Every structure is written in structure tokens, then in C-alpha cells.
């Protein structure tokens, strides 16, 4: 993990986005491995919600959303 002691907000958002993308990848891999419908649904839902969070961080970084400017 990159340096956690920086006060640079862009570095923190990049770190969090990387962690979320790692979780998304892991969850989607689990859907292919774990053949239990409730776990598959939970994993896919969690991956989708996490993807929305990544998009929110992208909007912050690009100043695309008025509320995040």
C-alpha cells in the first residue's frame, strides 16, 4: 500500500479506488467459484455498489459533480 501518511487528498482517493477495485475483482472472481445463489447475489450486489463508489471518487477527482467541487 502506498504511503498512508500523506495529506494529499488525490493520493488518498487513488488508494481507496485501488482498494475498491481490488474488492470488486475479488468478488467477481468469487461469483465464478462459489456456487451458492445467495453468496453469488451478495457478491455481485457488493461489487456493483463498490463500483458506484469508485465512480463517485472519479467524479471527485475530475470535479464532474457540482457537490464535489
C-alpha positions in Angstrom: 0.0 0.0 0.0 1.3 3.5 -0.8 2.3 5.9 1.9 -0.7 6.4 4.2 0.9 9.4 5.9 0.5 11.9 3.1 -2.1 14.7 3.4 -2.6 14.8 -0.4 -6.3 14.1 -1.0 -5.6 12.9 -4.5 -3.3 10.2 -3.1 -5.9 9.1 -0.6 -8.6 8.9 -3.2 -6.3 6.9 -5.6 -5.5 4.5 -2.7 -9.2 4.0 -1.8 -10.1 3.5 -5.5 -7.4 0.8 -5.8 -8.7 -1.0 -2.7 -12.3 -0.8 -4.0 -11.2 -2.1 -7.4 -9.4 -5.0 -5.7 -12.5 -5.9 -3.8 -14.6 -5.7 -6.9 -12.2 -8.0 -8.7 -12.2 -10.5 -5.8 -16.0 -10.5 -5.5 -16.5 -11.1 -9.2 -14.0 -14.0 -9.1 -15.9 -15.4 -6.2 -19.1 -15.4 -8.2 -17.4 -17.8 -10.6 -16.1 -20.0 -7.8 -18.8 -20.1 -5.1 -21.9 -21.9 -6.4 -24.4 -20.7 -3.7 -27.1 -18.4 -5.1 -27.3 -16.1 -2.0 -23.5 -15.7 -1.9 -23.4 -15.0 -5.7 -26.1 -12.4 -5.3 -24.5 -10.8 -2.3 -21.1 -10.7 -4.1 -22.5 -9.2 -7.3 -24.5 -6.6 -5.4 -21.5 -5.6 -3.3 -19.4 -5.4 -6.5 -22.0 -3.1 -8.1 -22.2 -0.8 -5.1 -18.4 -0.7 -4.8 -18.3 0.3 -8.5 -20.6 3.2 -7.7 -18.2 4.3 -5.0 -15.3 4.2 -7.5 -17.4 6.3 -9.8 -18.0 8.8 -7.0 -14.2 9.0 -6.4 -13.7 9.5 -10.1 -16.2 12.4 -10.1 -14.4 14.0 -7.1 -11.1 13.7 -8.9 -12.4 15.2 -12.2 -14.7 17.7 -10.4 -17.5 16.4 -12.5 -20.2 16.7 -9.8 -21.2 20.2 -8.5 -21.4 18.9 -4.9 -17.8 17.6 -5.1 -16.2 20.7 -6.4 
